[in-house]
Amino acid sequence: MTDKEKAIAAKVDAILPALREKASEADIKGEFPLSHVQLLSEAGLLGLMVPKAYGGLGGGLRDLSGATFAMGTACPSTALAFFFHCSAASRGTLQLKALDAGLFEGEEAATVKAFAEKVLYAMGRDAKWLANFASESNKKASAMLAIATTASKVDGGWKINGVKSFGCAVGVADEYLVTAKLEGYDTAEGLATFFVKRDAKGVSPRVKWDAIGMRACANDGLVLDDVFVADDDALGVPGAFVKSMQMSRGTFVGNQPAGTCCYLGATQGLYDYAIRHLTEKTFSDTGRPVGEGPMQQELIGRMTVELETAYSWMRRQIDLESSEIEIRPKATVERQWHLAKGTISEACFAVGTNALKACGTANTMNTSPIARGIRDLTMGLVQAFPAETGRLYAAKDIISKQSETLFST
Protein backbone atom coordinates (compact mmCIF):
# COMPACT_ATOMS: atom_id res chain seq x y z
CA MET A 1 0.00 0.00 0.00
CA THR A 2 1.11 3.55 -0.69
CA ASP A 3 1.23 6.16 2.06
CA LYS A 4 -1.96 7.71 0.65
CA GLU A 5 -3.72 4.35 0.68
CA LYS A 6 -2.61 3.73 4.25
CA ALA A 7 -3.97 7.13 5.33
CA ILE A 8 -7.36 6.40 3.77
CA ALA A 9 -7.42 2.91 5.28
CA ALA A 10 -6.74 4.40 8.71
CA LYS A 11 -9.81 6.64 8.36
CA VAL A 12 -11.91 3.58 7.56
CA ASP A 13 -10.48 1.48 10.39
CA ALA A 14 -11.26 4.26 12.87
CA ILE A 15 -15.02 4.08 12.23
CA LEU A 16 -15.41 0.28 12.20
CA PRO A 17 -16.23 -0.08 15.93
CA ALA A 18 -19.10 2.41 15.62
CA LEU A 19 -20.42 0.67 12.50
CA ARG A 20 -20.22 -2.75 14.16
CA GLU A 21 -22.08 -1.51 17.23
CA LYS A 22 -25.19 -0.66 15.18
CA ALA A 23 -25.17 -3.61 12.76
CA SER A 24 -27.43 -6.06 14.60
CA GLU A 25 -30.02 -3.48 15.65
CA ALA A 26 -30.10 -2.02 12.14
CA ASP A 27 -30.72 -5.47 10.68
CA ILE A 28 -33.53 -6.21 13.13
CA LYS A 29 -35.28 -2.90 12.48
CA GLY A 30 -34.50 -2.86 8.76
CA GLU A 31 -33.53 0.80 9.05
CA PHE A 32 -30.39 2.64 8.00
CA PRO A 33 -28.62 4.08 11.08
CA LEU A 34 -28.68 7.82 10.42
CA SER A 35 -25.72 8.29 12.76
CA HIS A 36 -23.59 6.56 10.12
CA VAL A 37 -24.07 9.50 7.75
CA GLN A 38 -22.46 11.90 10.21
CA LEU A 39 -19.80 9.31 11.05
CA LEU A 40 -18.74 8.93 7.42
CA SER A 41 -18.96 12.66 6.79
CA GLU A 42 -16.79 13.61 9.76
CA ALA A 43 -14.22 11.01 8.70
CA GLY A 44 -14.04 12.69 5.29
CA LEU A 45 -15.04 9.45 3.59
CA LEU A 46 -17.98 10.83 1.60
CA GLY A 47 -15.33 12.31 -0.68
CA LEU A 48 -13.29 9.12 -0.90
CA MET A 49 -13.50 8.87 -4.71
CA VAL A 50 -13.40 12.61 -5.37
CA PRO A 51 -10.17 14.25 -6.61
CA LYS A 52 -8.43 16.43 -4.04
CA ALA A 53 -8.97 19.49 -6.24
CA TYR A 54 -12.69 19.18 -5.48
CA GLY A 55 -12.29 18.62 -1.75
CA GLY A 56 -12.07 14.83 -1.74
CA LEU A 57 -9.48 12.26 -0.71
CA GLY A 58 -8.43 11.41 -4.26
CA GLY A 59 -8.99 7.68 -3.80
CA GLY A 60 -9.26 5.02 -6.48
CA LEU A 61 -10.66 1.54 -6.93
CA ARG A 62 -8.15 -0.02 -4.52
CA ASP A 63 -9.14 2.46 -1.81
CA LEU A 64 -12.87 2.01 -2.36
CA SER A 65 -12.57 -1.78 -2.47
CA GLY A 66 -10.58 -1.78 0.75
CA ALA A 67 -13.11 0.53 2.39
CA THR A 68 -16.21 -1.44 1.41
CA PHE A 69 -14.49 -4.71 2.37
CA ALA A 70 -13.56 -3.41 5.82
CA MET A 71 -16.98 -1.85 6.37
CA GLY A 72 -18.56 -5.10 5.20
CA THR A 73 -16.91 -6.93 8.09
CA ALA A 74 -18.66 -4.53 10.47
CA CYS A 75 -22.00 -3.46 8.94
CA PRO A 76 -22.61 -4.80 5.41
CA SER A 77 -25.75 -2.70 4.81
CA THR A 78 -23.89 0.54 5.45
CA ALA A 79 -21.01 -0.69 3.30
CA LEU A 80 -23.39 -1.29 0.39
CA ALA A 81 -25.12 2.07 0.75
CA PHE A 82 -21.71 3.75 0.96
CA PHE A 83 -20.60 1.99 -2.24
CA PHE A 84 -23.58 3.34 -4.15
CA HIS A 85 -22.83 6.83 -2.87
CA CYS A 86 -19.20 6.55 -3.98
CA SER A 87 -20.26 5.20 -7.37
CA ALA A 88 -21.85 8.59 -8.05
CA ALA A 89 -18.37 10.12 -8.31
CA SER A 90 -17.95 8.42 -11.69
CA ARG A 91 -20.62 10.77 -13.04
CA GLY A 92 -18.01 13.47 -12.55
CA THR A 93 -14.60 11.84 -12.96
CA LEU A 94 -15.41 9.93 -16.15
CA GLN A 95 -16.95 13.02 -17.75
CA LEU A 96 -13.76 14.96 -17.01
CA LYS A 97 -11.71 12.16 -18.60
CA ALA A 98 -13.95 12.29 -21.66
CA LEU A 99 -13.37 16.04 -21.85
CA ASP A 100 -9.60 15.55 -21.62
CA ALA A 101 -9.86 12.98 -24.41
CA GLY A 102 -11.52 15.57 -26.64
CA LEU A 103 -14.87 13.78 -26.87
CA PHE A 104 -16.84 17.02 -26.36
CA GLU A 105 -16.57 20.41 -28.02
CA GLY A 106 -17.96 23.92 -27.65
CA GLU A 107 -21.17 24.42 -25.71
CA GLU A 108 -21.50 20.70 -25.00
CA ALA A 109 -18.05 20.66 -23.41
CA ALA A 110 -18.98 23.55 -21.12
CA THR A 111 -22.22 21.85 -20.06
CA VAL A 112 -20.46 18.55 -19.37
CA LYS A 113 -17.71 20.22 -17.34
CA ALA A 114 -20.17 22.22 -15.24
CA PHE A 115 -22.21 19.12 -14.40
CA ALA A 116 -19.16 16.98 -13.64
CA GLU A 117 -17.77 19.60 -11.28
CA LYS A 118 -21.17 20.01 -9.62
CA VAL A 119 -21.16 16.28 -8.77
CA LEU A 120 -17.60 16.31 -7.47
CA TYR A 121 -17.90 19.49 -5.40
CA ALA A 122 -21.13 18.17 -3.85
CA MET A 123 -19.47 14.95 -2.73
CA GLY A 124 -16.07 16.42 -1.83
CA ARG A 125 -16.11 20.02 -0.67
CA ASP A 126 -19.75 19.98 0.50
CA ALA A 127 -19.66 16.42 1.96
CA LYS A 128 -23.11 15.58 0.59
CA TRP A 129 -24.40 12.04 0.36
CA LEU A 130 -25.56 11.31 -3.20
CA ALA A 131 -27.69 8.25 -3.85
CA ASN A 132 -27.05 6.87 -7.34
CA PHE A 133 -30.05 5.45 -9.20
CA ALA A 134 -29.70 3.63 -12.50
CA SER A 135 -31.24 0.15 -11.97
CA GLU A 136 -34.91 -0.53 -12.65
CA SER A 137 -37.22 -3.51 -12.35
CA ASN A 138 -37.93 -3.04 -16.06
CA LYS A 139 -36.20 -5.89 -17.93
CA LYS A 140 -35.36 -6.60 -21.56
CA ALA A 141 -34.21 -9.88 -23.05
CA SER A 142 -31.54 -8.00 -25.00
CA ALA A 143 -29.90 -6.13 -22.10
CA MET A 144 -28.87 -6.60 -18.46
CA LEU A 145 -29.88 -3.04 -17.59
CA ALA A 146 -32.86 -1.36 -19.23
CA ILE A 147 -33.73 2.26 -18.48
CA ALA A 148 -37.41 3.15 -18.90
CA THR A 149 -37.42 6.32 -16.77
CA THR A 150 -37.94 9.21 -19.18
CA ALA A 151 -36.81 12.84 -19.21
CA SER A 152 -38.93 15.26 -21.24
CA LYS A 153 -37.71 18.80 -22.04
CA VAL A 154 -39.80 21.66 -20.66
CA ASP A 155 -39.17 25.38 -20.19
CA GLY A 156 -36.19 25.86 -17.89
CA GLY A 157 -35.52 22.20 -17.31
CA TRP A 158 -36.84 18.67 -17.53
CA LYS A 159 -39.74 16.54 -16.29
CA ILE A 160 -38.72 13.10 -15.04
CA ASN A 161 -41.10 10.15 -14.92
CA GLY A 162 -40.31 6.57 -13.96
CA VAL A 163 -39.50 4.07 -11.23
CA LYS A 164 -36.07 3.21 -9.84
CA SER A 165 -35.66 -0.09 -8.03
CA PHE A 166 -32.13 -0.25 -6.61
CA GLY A 167 -29.70 2.36 -5.33
CA CYS A 168 -29.84 2.57 -1.50
CA ALA A 169 -30.08 5.54 0.88
CA VAL A 170 -33.65 6.57 0.01
CA GLY A 171 -34.65 9.25 2.49
CA VAL A 172 -31.07 9.29 3.77
CA ALA A 173 -29.06 10.88 0.95
CA ASP A 174 -29.00 14.65 0.54
CA GLU A 175 -29.79 14.34 -3.17
CA TYR A 176 -30.41 11.63 -5.75
CA LEU A 177 -28.49 11.19 -9.01
CA VAL A 178 -30.98 9.68 -11.43
CA THR A 179 -30.25 8.12 -14.81
CA ALA A 180 -33.05 8.51 -17.35
CA LYS A 181 -33.44 8.32 -21.11
CA LEU A 182 -34.17 11.45 -23.08
CA GLU A 183 -37.59 11.45 -24.70
CA GLY A 184 -37.36 10.32 -28.31
CA TYR A 185 -34.35 8.06 -27.82
CA ASP A 186 -34.41 4.28 -27.60
CA THR A 187 -30.66 3.61 -27.43
CA ALA A 188 -27.93 4.29 -24.87
CA GLU A 189 -27.17 7.55 -26.71
CA GLY A 190 -30.19 9.01 -24.97
CA LEU A 191 -29.13 8.21 -21.41
CA ALA A 192 -28.76 11.29 -19.23
CA THR A 193 -28.14 12.13 -15.57
CA PHE A 194 -30.11 14.43 -13.27
CA PHE A 195 -29.83 15.83 -9.75
CA VAL A 196 -33.13 15.22 -7.96
CA LYS A 197 -33.81 16.85 -4.61
CA ARG A 198 -34.76 14.37 -1.89
CA ASP A 199 -37.92 16.32 -1.05
CA ALA A 200 -38.78 17.42 -4.59
CA LYS A 201 -42.45 17.41 -5.56
CA GLY A 202 -43.35 14.10 -7.20
CA VAL A 203 -40.64 12.03 -5.47
CA SER A 204 -41.79 9.13 -3.29
CA PRO A 205 -40.46 5.73 -2.16
CA ARG A 206 -41.23 2.76 -4.41
CA VAL A 207 -41.73 0.26 -1.58
CA LYS A 208 -40.62 -0.22 2.00
CA TRP A 209 -37.39 -2.25 1.82
CA ASP A 210 -38.02 -5.47 3.75
CA ALA A 211 -35.59 -7.88 2.11
CA ILE A 212 -34.04 -11.10 3.35
CA GLY A 213 -30.63 -9.43 3.67
CA MET A 214 -28.86 -6.06 3.49
CA ARG A 215 -31.94 -4.92 5.36
CA ALA A 216 -30.57 -1.60 6.61
CA CYS A 217 -29.46 -0.01 3.34
CA ALA A 218 -32.66 2.03 2.78
CA ASN A 219 -33.16 0.55 -0.67
CA ASP A 220 -36.79 1.61 -1.00
CA GLY A 221 -36.41 2.69 -4.62
CA LEU A 222 -37.94 5.82 -6.14
CA VAL A 223 -41.15 6.75 -7.88
CA LEU A 224 -40.68 9.88 -9.99
CA ASP A 225 -43.94 11.49 -11.05
CA ASP A 226 -43.48 14.61 -13.20
CA VAL A 227 -40.47 15.65 -11.13
CA PHE A 228 -39.06 18.97 -12.34
CA VAL A 229 -35.28 19.27 -12.66
CA ALA A 230 -33.75 22.62 -13.61
CA ASP A 231 -31.30 22.80 -16.52
CA ASP A 232 -28.44 23.55 -14.12
CA ASP A 233 -29.09 20.22 -12.39
CA ALA A 234 -29.18 18.17 -15.59
CA LEU A 235 -26.73 16.65 -18.01
CA GLY A 236 -29.06 16.24 -20.96
CA VAL A 237 -26.37 16.12 -23.63
CA PRO A 238 -27.09 13.14 -25.93
CA GLY A 239 -24.21 10.69 -25.95
CA ALA A 240 -22.56 12.08 -22.80
CA PHE A 241 -23.32 8.98 -20.75
CA VAL A 242 -21.98 6.59 -23.40
CA LYS A 243 -18.83 8.64 -23.92
CA SER A 244 -18.13 8.62 -20.19
CA MET A 245 -18.55 4.84 -20.07
CA GLN A 246 -15.81 4.52 -22.67
CA MET A 247 -13.37 6.06 -20.19
CA SER A 248 -13.82 3.43 -17.46
CA ARG A 249 -11.30 0.63 -17.05
CA GLY A 250 -13.94 -1.98 -16.36
CA THR A 251 -17.58 -2.71 -16.97
CA PHE A 252 -20.35 -0.07 -17.05
CA VAL A 253 -18.98 3.04 -15.29
CA GLY A 254 -16.19 1.24 -13.43
CA ASN A 255 -15.48 0.43 -9.77
CA GLN A 256 -18.01 -2.42 -9.75
CA PRO A 257 -15.67 -4.79 -7.84
CA ALA A 258 -15.94 -2.51 -4.80
CA GLY A 259 -19.65 -3.29 -4.58
CA THR A 260 -18.96 -7.01 -4.36
CA CYS A 261 -16.24 -6.30 -1.79
CA CYS A 262 -19.10 -5.47 0.61
CA TYR A 263 -20.08 -9.13 0.40
CA LEU A 264 -16.49 -10.35 0.60
CA GLY A 265 -16.08 -8.34 3.80
CA ALA A 266 -19.31 -9.79 5.18
CA THR A 267 -17.98 -13.24 4.35
CA GLN A 268 -14.70 -12.62 6.16
CA GLY A 269 -16.63 -11.42 9.21
CA LEU A 270 -18.83 -14.51 9.16
CA TYR A 271 -15.81 -16.80 8.69
CA ASP A 272 -13.95 -15.20 11.61
CA TYR A 273 -16.99 -15.61 13.87
CA ALA A 274 -17.40 -19.26 12.87
CA ILE A 275 -13.75 -20.08 13.60
CA ARG A 276 -13.97 -18.36 17.00
CA HIS A 277 -17.18 -20.22 17.81
CA LEU A 278 -15.73 -23.59 16.80
CA THR A 279 -12.58 -22.92 18.80
CA GLU A 280 -14.26 -21.66 21.97
CA LYS A 281 -17.14 -24.16 22.09
CA THR A 282 -15.97 -27.50 23.50
CA PHE A 283 -17.16 -31.11 23.57
CA SER A 284 -18.69 -31.96 26.96
CA ASP A 285 -16.85 -35.30 27.22
CA THR A 286 -13.32 -34.37 26.09
CA GLY A 287 -13.19 -30.64 26.70
CA ARG A 288 -11.59 -30.22 23.27
CA PRO A 289 -12.79 -27.57 20.76
CA VAL A 290 -15.78 -28.61 18.63
CA GLY A 291 -13.74 -27.45 15.65
CA GLU A 292 -11.54 -30.53 16.07
CA GLY A 293 -14.44 -32.81 15.13
CA PRO A 294 -14.01 -34.49 11.71
CA MET A 295 -17.27 -33.12 10.31
CA GLN A 296 -16.44 -29.59 11.46
CA GLN A 297 -12.90 -29.81 10.08
CA GLU A 298 -14.20 -30.94 6.68
CA LEU A 299 -16.52 -27.93 6.65
CA ILE A 300 -13.77 -25.57 7.83
CA GLY A 301 -11.65 -26.82 4.94
CA ARG A 302 -14.46 -26.16 2.48
CA MET A 303 -15.08 -22.70 3.94
CA THR A 304 -11.42 -21.81 3.58
CA VAL A 305 -11.24 -23.02 -0.03
CA GLU A 306 -14.31 -20.96 -0.97
CA LEU A 307 -13.00 -17.88 0.84
CA GLU A 308 -9.64 -18.10 -0.92
CA THR A 309 -11.43 -18.62 -4.24
CA ALA A 310 -13.35 -15.40 -3.71
CA TYR A 311 -10.18 -13.53 -2.79
CA SER A 312 -8.31 -14.83 -5.83
CA TRP A 313 -10.97 -13.71 -8.28
CA MET A 314 -11.37 -10.35 -6.55
CA ARG A 315 -7.65 -9.60 -6.46
CA ARG A 316 -7.36 -10.44 -10.15
CA GLN A 317 -10.25 -8.16 -11.08
CA ILE A 318 -8.95 -5.25 -9.01
CA ASP A 319 -5.51 -5.67 -10.57
CA LEU A 320 -7.03 -5.61 -14.06
CA GLU A 321 -8.93 -2.40 -13.34
CA SER A 322 -6.37 -0.50 -11.26
CA SER A 323 -2.88 -1.34 -12.57
CA GLU A 324 -0.94 1.69 -13.81
CA ILE A 325 -0.25 -0.10 -17.08
CA GLU A 326 -3.34 -1.79 -18.51
CA ILE A 327 -2.95 -5.57 -18.33
CA ARG A 328 -5.82 -6.43 -20.68
CA PRO A 329 -8.04 -4.51 -23.15
CA LYS A 330 -11.24 -3.00 -21.74
CA ALA A 331 -13.44 -5.59 -23.49
CA THR A 332 -11.51 -8.44 -21.88
CA VAL A 333 -11.70 -6.77 -18.47
CA GLU A 334 -15.48 -6.45 -18.85
CA ARG A 335 -15.78 -10.12 -19.75
CA GLN A 336 -13.63 -11.09 -16.79
CA TRP A 337 -15.88 -9.10 -14.46
CA HIS A 338 -18.97 -10.89 -15.72
CA LEU A 339 -17.30 -14.15 -14.70
CA ALA A 340 -15.79 -12.83 -11.47
CA LYS A 341 -18.87 -11.23 -9.94
CA GLY A 342 -20.94 -14.40 -9.88
CA THR A 343 -18.02 -16.65 -8.96
CA ILE A 344 -17.16 -14.47 -5.97
CA SER A 345 -20.77 -14.19 -4.83
CA GLU A 346 -21.37 -17.93 -5.01
CA ALA A 347 -18.12 -18.67 -3.19
CA CYS A 348 -19.07 -16.22 -0.44
CA PHE A 349 -22.50 -17.80 -0.06
CA ALA A 350 -20.90 -21.25 0.15
CA VAL A 351 -18.77 -20.02 3.05
CA GLY A 352 -21.98 -19.02 4.79
CA THR A 353 -23.83 -22.30 4.27
CA ASN A 354 -20.83 -24.37 5.37
CA ALA A 355 -20.39 -22.15 8.44
CA LEU A 356 -24.04 -22.75 9.34
CA LYS A 357 -23.58 -26.53 9.12
CA ALA A 358 -20.42 -26.38 11.20
CA CYS A 359 -21.83 -24.08 13.90
CA GLY A 360 -25.20 -25.79 14.30
CA THR A 361 -28.79 -24.96 15.17
CA ALA A 362 -27.94 -22.44 17.88
CA ASN A 363 -26.70 -20.10 15.15
CA THR A 364 -29.94 -20.13 13.17
CA MET A 365 -31.41 -17.33 15.30
CA ASN A 366 -31.78 -14.25 13.10
CA THR A 367 -29.68 -12.25 15.55
CA SER A 368 -26.76 -14.67 15.17
CA PRO A 369 -23.84 -13.39 13.05
CA ILE A 370 -24.08 -16.63 11.06
CA ALA A 371 -27.77 -16.26 10.19
CA ARG A 372 -27.46 -12.53 9.55
CA GLY A 373 -24.38 -13.13 7.43
CA ILE A 374 -26.08 -15.74 5.26
CA ARG A 375 -29.07 -13.47 4.73
CA ASP A 376 -26.79 -10.62 3.66
CA LEU A 377 -24.84 -12.90 1.32
CA THR A 378 -28.02 -14.01 -0.48
CA MET A 379 -28.27 -10.48 -1.87
CA GLY A 380 -24.90 -10.87 -3.55
CA LEU A 381 -26.28 -13.80 -5.54
CA VAL A 382 -28.83 -11.61 -7.30
CA GLN A 383 -27.51 -8.05 -7.15
CA ALA A 384 -26.76 -6.70 -10.65
CA PHE A 385 -26.89 -10.18 -12.23
CA PRO A 386 -26.58 -13.82 -11.09
CA ALA A 387 -23.58 -15.98 -11.93
CA GLU A 388 -25.49 -17.75 -14.71
CA THR A 389 -26.03 -14.48 -16.58
CA GLY A 390 -22.38 -13.54 -16.24
CA ARG A 391 -21.17 -16.87 -17.57
CA LEU A 392 -23.61 -16.67 -20.47
CA TYR A 393 -22.36 -13.19 -21.36
CA ALA A 394 -18.73 -14.35 -21.25
CA ALA A 395 -19.37 -17.49 -23.30
CA LYS A 396 -21.18 -15.55 -26.02
CA ASP A 397 -18.36 -13.01 -26.13
CA ILE A 398 -15.68 -15.71 -26.38
CA ILE A 399 -17.45 -17.59 -29.19
CA SER A 400 -18.39 -14.47 -31.17
CA LYS A 401 -14.82 -13.18 -31.12
CA GLN A 402 -13.44 -16.59 -32.09
CA SER A 403 -15.96 -16.80 -34.94
CA GLU A 404 -14.97 -13.35 -36.17
CA THR A 405 -11.32 -14.44 -36.20
CA LEU A 406 -12.06 -17.68 -38.06
CA PHE A 407 -14.28 -16.14 -40.70
CA SER A 408 -11.92 -13.22 -41.35
CA THR A 409 -8.94 -15.44 -42.22
RAWOTA-V64069 format. One record per residue. RES is the residue in three letters. SS is DSSP state (H for helix, E for strand, L for the rest). D_LAST is the distance of its C-alpha to the last C-alpha in whole Angstrom. Layout:
res ss d_last
RES SS D_LAST
RES SS D_LAST
This chain:
res ss d_last
MET L 46
THR L 47
ASP H 50
LYS H 49
GLU H 48
LYS H 51
ALA H 53
ILE H 51
ALA H 51
ALA H 55
LYS H 55
VAL H 53
ASP H 55
ALA H 59
ILE H 58
LEU H 57
PRO H 61
ALA H 61
LEU H 58
ARG H 59
GLU H 62
LYS H 61
ALA H 59
SER H 60
GLU H 63
ALA H 60
ASP H 58
ILE H 61
LYS H 62
GLY L 58
GLU L 59
PHE L 58
PRO L 60
LEU L 61
SER H 62
HIS H 59
VAL H 58
GLN H 61
LEU H 60
LEU H 56
SER H 57
GLU H 60
ALA L 58
GLY L 55
LEU H 52
LEU H 52
GLY H 50
LEU L 48
MET L 45
VAL L 47
PRO L 46
LYS H 50
ALA H 50
TYR H 51
GLY L 53
GLY L 51
LEU L 50
GLY L 46
GLY L 45
GLY L 41
LEU H 39
ARG H 41
ASP H 44
LEU H 44
SER H 42
GLY H 45
ALA H 48
THR H 46
PHE H 46
ALA H 50
MET H 51
GLY H 49
THR H 52
ALA H 55
CYS L 54
PRO H 51
SER H 52
THR H 52
ALA H 49
LEU H 47
ALA H 49
PHE H 49
PHE H 45
PHE H 45
HIS H 47
CYS H 45
SER H 42
ALA L 44
ALA L 44
SER H 40
ARG H 41
GLY H 42
THR H 40
LEU H 37
GLN H 38
LEU H 40
LYS H 36
ALA H 35
LEU H 38
ASP H 37
ALA L 34
GLY L 35
LEU L 34
PHE L 37
GLU L 39
GLY H 43
GLU H 45
GLU H 42
ALA H 42
ALA H 45
THR H 45
VAL H 43
LYS H 44
ALA H 48
PHE H 46
ALA H 44
GLU H 48
LYS H 50
VAL H 48
LEU H 48
TYR H 52
ALA H 52
MET H 51
GLY L 52
ARG L 55
ASP L 57
ALA L 56
LYS L 55
TRP L 53
LEU E 50
ALA E 49
ASN E 45
PHE E 44
ALA L 41
SER L 41
GLU L 42
SER L 43
ASN L 41
LYS L 38
LYS E 35
ALA L 32
SER L 29
ALA E 31
MET L 32
LEU L 35
ALA L 36
ILE L 39
ALA L 41
THR L 44
THR E 44
ALA E 46
SER E 48
LYS E 49
VAL E 53
ASP L 55
GLY L 55
GLY E 52
TRP E 51
LYS E 51
ILE E 49
ASN E 49
GLY E 48
VAL E 48
LYS E 46
SER L 46
PHE L 45
GLY L 46
CYS L 49
ALA L 52
VAL L 54
GLY L 57
VAL L 57
ALA L 54
ASP L 56
GLU E 53
TYR E 50
LEU E 47
VAL E 45
THR E 42
ALA E 42
LYS E 40
LEU E 42
GLU L 43
GLY L 41
TYR L 37
ASP L 35
THR L 32
ALA H 32
GLU H 33
GLY H 37
LEU E 37
ALA E 40
THR E 43
PHE E 47
PHE E 50
VAL E 52
LYS E 55
ARG L 56
ASP L 60
ALA L 58
LYS L 60
GLY L 57
VAL E 56
SER E 57
PRO E 55
ARG L 53
VAL L 55
LYS L 56
TRP L 54
ASP L 55
ALA L 52
ILE L 52
GLY L 51
MET L 51
ARG L 54
ALA L 55
CYS L 52
ALA L 54
ASN L 51
ASP L 53
GLY L 50
LEU E 51
VAL E 52
LEU E 52
ASP E 54
ASP E 54
VAL E 54
PHE E 55
VAL E 53
ALA E 54
ASP H 51
ASP H 52
ASP H 51
ALA E 47
LEU E 44
GLY L 43
VAL L 41
PRO L 38
GLY L 34
ALA H 36
PHE H 36
VAL H 32
LYS H 32
SER H 34
MET H 32
GLN L 29
MET L 31
SER L 32
ARG L 30
GLY L 30
THR L 30
PHE L 32
VAL L 34
GLY L 34
ASN L 37
GLN H 36
PRO H 37
ALA H 40
GLY H 41
THR H 40
CYS H 42
CYS H 45
TYR H 44
LEU H 44
GLY H 47
ALA H 49
THR H 47
GLN H 49
GLY H 52
LEU H 52
TYR H 51
ASP H 54
TYR H 57
ALA H 56
ILE H 56
ARG H 60
HIS H 61
LEU H 60
THR H 62
GLU H 65
LYS L 65
THR E 67
PHE L 68
SER L 72
ASP L 73
THR L 71
GLY L 71
ARG L 67
PRO E 64
VAL H 63
GLY H 59
GLU H 60
GLY L 60
PRO H 57
MET H 56
GLN H 56
GLN H 54
GLU H 52
LEU H 51
ILE H 51
GLY H 49
ARG H 46
MET H 47
THR H 46
VAL H 43
GLU H 42
LEU H 43
GLU H 41
THR H 38
ALA H 39
TYR H 39
SER H 36
TRP H 34
MET H 36
ARG H 36
ARG H 33
GLN H 32
ILE H 35
ASP H 33
LEU H 30
GLU H 32
SER H 34
SER L 33
GLU L 34
ILE L 31
GLU L 28
ILE L 27
ARG L 24
PRO L 22
LYS H 24
ALA H 22
THR H 22
VAL H 25
GLU H 26
ARG H 24
GLN H 26
TRP H 29
HIS H 29
LEU H 29
ALA H 32
LYS H 34
GLY H 35
THR H 34
ILE H 37
SER H 39
GLU H 39
ALA H 40
CYS H 43
PHE H 44
ALA H 44
VAL H 47
GLY H 49
THR H 49
ASN H 50
ALA H 52
LEU H 54
LYS H 55
ALA H 56
CYS H 58
GLY L 60
THR H 61
ALA H 63
ASN H 60
THR H 59
MET L 62
ASN L 60
THR L 61
SER L 60
PRO H 57
ILE H 55
ALA H 56
ARG H 55
GLY H 52
ILE H 50
ARG H 51
ASP H 49
LEU H 46
THR H 46
MET H 45
GLY H 42
LEU H 41
VAL H 40
GLN L 40
ALA L 37
PHE L 35
PRO L 36
ALA H 34
GLU H 32
THR H 31
GLY H 29
ARG H 28
LEU H 26
TYR H 25
ALA H 23
ALA H 22
LYS H 20
ASP H 19
ILE H 17
ILE H 16
SER H 15
LYS H 13
GLN H 11
SER H 10
GLU H 9
THR H 7
LEU H 6
PHE H 6
SER L 4
THR L 0
